[in-house]
Amino acid sequence: MPSVLLTESIAVEMGAMEPWPEDARLYQPSEYMQILLPDYTNCLSIQAFLRMCCLKYRVVMRKNAEHMSPSGHVPFLKCGAFVVSEIDPIIAFVNTKGIHLSQHLDGAQKADMRAYMALINVVLGNAELYVSWCHNATVNEKTKPRCLSVYSWPLNYFLYWQKKSVMKSKLASNHWLDKTLDEVYEEVTSCCHALSERLGKQTYFFGTKPTELDALVYGHLMGILTTALPDNGLASIVRNFENLLKLVSRIDVQYFRQNENLYDSPLEE
């Protein structure tokens, strides 16, 4: 059966009638030699979401995962006859199976959750792109070598400069390209402060059960904390917020370390 590429939220509903397959695959670039911080945080967010939903999957690392994706972004999910990329469509696809992490929330809480998710995407997402593509030391020591490692010359240089142009255009369209590094750090500090205030002393952002917001926060903050960069400013900011660190640790222990035996080791292809 040919795969169906699901890039629109409405099309995701096509998968509602099929059960979750035993061989679901989550495709991403290699964590060991290729993946960059923005992609890594997205991969961690989606893995956290799937684990919170108790859905089995296997990570497959492919050097051309980005070019295999229907949207050009990673990770993407191969689930039976369907291929879904990026976190919002994947969440929508899982929802069609009758699985909703936020079903216990009322309308106002769901709106609140979506607002904080948008804040994370705008601030942390753009900050990760900025550091990866505009901070010279990071570009020279991390971004460029990782991008060039996948393919041979001259294709690797062509793809690197092409992606760099796309990422900088995206930052420019979001009014982030002209920011200084200090201004980026100020934005991240404000975002973390807002998240810390919302979380307070709760186990999760909306009580005792995790939601999509918790998965998204885990992915971004864990990615920032565990990625070695020439400038560790992003990680230093996150470490100032004790309750956010405890949230990341709580999710990591409960959904990754304690349940690791339920998931196969990543495949490198």
N, C-alpha and C positions, 0 to 999 in steps of 0.2 A: 504494500500500500504506500503510495507517495506521501511524503510529509506535507503537512499544511502549515504554512508560515503565518503565524498570528501576530500581527503588528497593531491591530486596532482592538480596543477593549470590547467592542461589540462582537467581533469575530471570535473572541475568546470563548464565548458561550457555546461554540460548536463542540467544545470538549466536555460539556457537562454530562453527557450520557455515558462516557467511558470511565471505568474505574481507574484509580491511580495504578500505573504499571509497576511491576517489580524491578524493571530495568530503567527507571528514569535516570537521565544523565544531565549533569550540569557542566557545561563546557566553559572553560576559561583559559587565559594564557598561563604559561608556566610560572609558578610562584618562585621558582629557584633561579631563573635567569631572565625573565621577561616582564612580568607583571609590574605595573606602576601603581602608585598609591591610590589614585582615583578609582581604578578598576578593582584593586584589592579590597577597598572598603565596600564597593558594591557587591562583590562576591561574598564577603563575610555577612553582609546584611541579608542577602537572599538565602544563604545557608542557615543563618539563625532563624529566619522566618519559616523555612521548610521544617526545621527541627522542632520549632515550637508547635507546628501543626502535626507533628508526629508522622511526617511523610518521608519515606526512604528515597534516597537518591545516591548517585555516585558521581564524584567530581572527575571530570576528564580534562586533562591539561593538553591543549593543542596550540602549537605555535601560530596557527592561522585562525584561531577561534574568533577573533574580531572580524575577519573576512568571511567566516562561515555564518555569522549572526545575521538574521533578517533585518535588523536595524543598524548593524555596524557597531553595536555596543555589546559589551560583555558584562556578566555572563549571560548565556542563554540556556534555556531548559528544553531538552528533547524528551517529551513525555508521550509515549505511544506514537500516534501519527501526527502529533503536534509539536511545533517549535515556537517557543515564546521567549522573547528577550526583554530585559530590563525589569526593574522591581515592580512597578505599577501593573503592567500587563500580567506578570507572573502571579501577583497577589489576586488580580481579577480572575485569572484562570483557576487558581486554587479555590476561590470563592464559589465558582460554578460547581465544584464538587460538594458543596454544602459545608465547607470548612471555613469558619470565620473566627479569627482571633479576637475581633472586637465586637462580637455579637452581644456581649453583656453590657455594652455602652449604650447610653441614650443618644438622641440626636445631637444635643449640645456637646456631649463628650466626643462624639465622632468628629464633629466640626473642629473641636479643639485639637484633637489628635492630628487631623489633616493639616491644620495650620502649623503645628510644630514640625510635622514631616516636611512641609514646604520650606520652613525656616532652615532645617538641616540641609536640604538639597541646595538651597540658594547660598547659604553661608559656608558650611563645611565642604560641600561639593565644589564650589568655586575656589575656596581656599586651597583645597588639595590640588586642583588644576593649576592654580597660580604658582604654588611652590614647585610643582613638577615641571612646569614649562616656562616660568619667568624668573625663577631664582637661579642665577647663573651657576652657582656651585652645585646645586641639585641637578640641573640640566647636564652639566659636564661630567659629574661623577656617577649619576644614577640613570637619568632619563635617556640620554643619548646612547650610552653603552648598551642599555637593555633593549632599546629599539633596534640598534644595529646588529645585535647578537643573533637575531632570528634568521635573516636572509643574507645571502652573499652580495658583494658589491657588483653592480651599482644599484641593484634593486633596494637594498637596505637603506641607502642614503635617500633615494627617491621617496620611499614610504615614510622615512623619518621626517623629512622636510614637509611632506604633504600633511602628515598628522600634526606637526607643529603649527602649520598655518591654520588648520581647522580648529585646534584648541585655542589658539590666540584669538581667532575670530569669534569663537564662542565667548571667551572672556570679555572681549571688546563689546559684544552685543549685550552682555550683562553688566557693563560698566565696571568691570573689575581689572581690566588691562592696565589702566592708568594709576591704579592704587600703588602705594609703596608697601614694602613688606610689613612695616610697622602698622599701617592702616589695615592690612589683612589680619594681622594678629589682634588688633582691636575688635574687628568684626567677630572673630572666632571667640574672643573672650566674652563679648556681649551675648553671643549665641549660647555658649556653655553656661553663662550665668542664668539665662532664661530657662534653659533645660534643668539646671540645678534647682531653681526656685520651684519649677513645676513638679519635679520629682519629690522634693522635700525628704521626709523620712519614710516614704512608702517603699514597698518592695519593688513595685513597678510603677510606671507613670500613672496608671489608672487602677491602683489597688494591688490585689494579690495575684492577678493574672496578667501575663504579658500580652502586648498587642503589637501591631505592625510598627508602631513608634519605637518600642523597646528593641525590636530587631534592627531597625534602621540606626538607632543610636549605638547599639552594640557594634555594628559593622564599621561605622565611621570612627568611633573612638578606639576600638581594638586595633583597627588598621593603623591609625595615627600612633598609638602607643607602641606598636610592635614593628614599625617600619623604621629602619636606620637611615637617617638623612644627614647631610652635612650640617644642617641647621635644625636643631631639635626644638625649635620654638613652638610648634603645634603641640607636641607631646608635653612640653613644659606647662603650657596653658591648661591642658586637660588634667594634669596632675594636681592642679590647684583646687579641684572640685572633688572632695572626698566622696560625696554620695554618688556621683557619676562613676567614679572608679569602683565603688562597691557594686553598682549595678552591672558594670561590665564583667567584673569578677563573678558575680552571682550567675549571670547568663552563661559565662564560659564554663563554669563548673557544672551547672545543671544540664545544659543542652549540648555541650561538646565533650568535656572530659568524662562525665559519668555515663554518657550514652555512646561513647566512641565505638564500642563493640557492635553497635547496631548498624554501623556504616562501613562500607568497604574503603580501603585505602585509595587515595587518588591514583588515577591512571595517567601516566605520561606518554603521550603519543606523538 
